[in-house]
Amino acid sequence: AQKVTQAQTEISVVEKEDVTLDCVYETRDTTYYLFWYKQPPSGELVFLIRRNSFDEQNEISGRYSWNFQKSTSSFNFTITASQVVDSAVYFCALINAGGTSYGKLTFGQGTILTVHP
Amino acid sequence: DGGITQSPKYLFRKEGQNVTLSCEQNLNHDAMYWYRQDPGQGLRLIYYSQIVNDFQKGDIAEGYSVSREKKESFPLTVTSAQKNPTAFYLCASGPGRGNTIYFGEGSWLTVV
């Protein structure tokens, strides 16, 4: 079975603060992929990043950065100098690349981020 | 334009009626998915398909049915057996094998 846990239900920050969204996952497969998606009020999910289980390099994209640690089964997402436009629901997800659950994409419960001006 | 098209955007259904949500993609993706999202909740997987003419149940398949007769189409039928169908439904597709999965804009279903 696979599972993704986002322990933070809601986070509220003031603009320009840094914020980290936590994601912890469980899977029996050795080959898997992790994702982060953003869901603005319009409802559509916007892809942010994809990571495979063999690549633990951290990644930075503008104000966004991701920290992947297999030792703790975590894939955390940090927004630096947050802005009001970052307000959204953020989802972490996992897909297995093998086994009986091949291709099954499982989401965490999501973290509601509110950035106040 | 390439993408995933869901229709209708808003749908009202009377209790006891079946309703079909359309999902079409022109991205040549092998894999397609249907998710349900309740207000303030996460995404729960209903059905997924890795290839034409094949699909698997997700975590909440009861009361739903799908077909995958064409690569570009993955319609979802919400049957009268689904006890609480009012929700936001999201369709997604991807090349498969762990590649990035993209989402449509979603369909709001309300039972009246």
Interface residues (C-beta under 8 A of the other chain):
Chain A: T31 Y32 Y33 F35 Y37 S42 G43 E44 L45 F47 R50 N52 F91 I95 A97 Y102 G103 K104 L105 T106 F107 G108 Q109 G110
Chain B: A31 Y33 Y35 Q41 G42 L43 R44 L45 Y48 Q50 Q56 G58 F88 L90 A92 G96 R97 G98 N99 T100 I101 Y102 F103 G104 E105 G106
